[in-house]
Amino acid sequence: MARTLGLGDSGPEVQRLQQLLTRRGYVVSQDGDFGAATHSAVRAFQAQNLGPDSEPLVVDGGVGPLTWWSLTHPRPFLMEPPPIDFTQMPLPELGGSARGRHALSMALGELRAGEEAATSIRKYLRDLAPEGSSWCAGFVSWCFWQDPAGPPFPYTVSARRLFGELGQRGWAHLSGEHYTPEPGDLVVWSKGDQDEPEDHIGLVHHVAYGMLYTVEGGHGPRVRGFGYQLSVMDRLLGYAQVPGP
């Protein structure tokens, strides 16, 4: 059984704690030192999760048997995460590459503009696919092609092709890998439906409270923000981070 941990502790068990917190969406540096940031993340986790007896955890920032159990046995949230303002850029300390964050800023500009799909199809598909086609990958491509340093990858309207391209460059992280997505990363899902063979892709806004927040095109009539519980994301293919110039 893992030992009780608290402020000032260090070592492999603290690093494991930080990995578990990060996987659950309470992102902290995995440096093996139980400092103020880890303490705050533990308190946030305790405030929103239950112990093995379905009772609320004590919010004290210490990691005893009940908190260890809850970290390794995902359960529904005790309370709803706070509302997210998708029109604002996430804080710099949440990470992300320079190119990814610039693409995200372009996406937020489109979200604020509230363009209808009819306009977006002409803008994002660029005559590379017929009207009525899925435009999620075209939207992501358009956002990255606004980079003043130049396009980081070929323009495509296929989510599957784009994720494959990024994988060949070593930029992708497949589902199941120990990777925490950062602002401006790409997130890709499999449709898993023979009638809809094309995958779906969006941009990561940020991760917090055990949730993945995204900005997506092609998921509704206009660019929108969405939230997904990390522990139950279905058909996730993985993430990709486009490095800076």
C-alpha positions, 0 to 999 in steps of 0.5 A: 500500500502506498504511504501517506504523502503531504507537503515537502515529501519527494520521491517516486511515490510523489511522482506516481501521485502527480501522474495520477492527478494529471491523468485525471485532469488535475495537471501538475509537473511530474517532478517528484516533489510535493510542493504547493502546486501538487498540494493545490491539485490534491485539494481540488481533486478531493473536493470533487471526488468520493472515497470507497464508501461513496462519502466525500473525501476530506479536503486537507491536501494530504494523500492517505488511503482514501485519496489513493483509492479514489485516484486509482478508481475513477468515479463520477464528479461530486460536483459539476466543473465551473463554466468555461469561457471558450472565447478567452485564451487559456493561461500560459502556465497551462502549456502548449506550443507557440504554433498550437497556441496561435492556431487556437487563438485563430479558432477562438476568433472564429468562435467569437465571429459565430460564422454559420456552416454555410459560410464556413464550408467555403472558407475551410474546405477551400474547394477540396471537398464538395459542399456538405462534407465534414469540415472539422479538419478543414477548420483545423488546417485553416487555423494552423495555416494562419501562422506567420511562420508558414504552414506546418503541414499540408492543408487537408480536409481529412481528419484521418489523413491529418492525424496520420501526417502528424504521426509520421512526423513524430508529433502524435500521442496515441490513446493509452499513452501517458500524455496530457494534452495542452492548449493548441494540441489536436485531438482526434476521435474515430467515428466508429461507424461504417456510414460515417467513416471519416474521423473527427478532429478538434483543438484542445482549449485546456484540461482542468477538473478532470475535463478536456475542453475543446474548440471544434468545427463541423460539430454543429452549425458553427465553431463551438466549445465542448467539454469531455470527461477524460476518464470516459472519452469514447473512441479517442484516437489520440492527440498531436502537438505541432512544435514551434518554429 
